[in-house]
Amino acid sequence: MHDLFNSKNFPKHLLDRATLRGREFAWQLNDIPSVIEAVKATGYISIGGQLQFRLEDGGTYECYEVEVNTCKTLEKLDRAEHVSASAAEALRQFDRLPNEFDFIVQGRAGFGKIFDERGATESDIKEAMCFVWYAENPTK
């Protein structure tokens, strides 16, 4: 995953919109469909990701239950099929998440005490909301 996002193959305009914490790149939610398409265009497999809240003080809080995981639904396919199928499945799963979860409610349920201790406003929480994304080289 890290090699794709650090390579010159991944679109710079998307990488510029990402945040990096540890070894994980994350984007605002409205960028994820473009990230999925870019992963597909580079020939990588979209594995998926999770909802995170990345506060300005450096804290990262992950909602594991709000996820996209193409590994759960796709079996091993040949490379071309897997790249294309993972992108389609990732987008399908990602698009359905807002129907299943209220992201702010999920964040507050898991991390409300931490958010409150840090004095995070509703606006701060919305701004901190992002989605970490993973991709895999199908040849490895």
Disulfide bonds with the S-S distance in Angstrom:
none
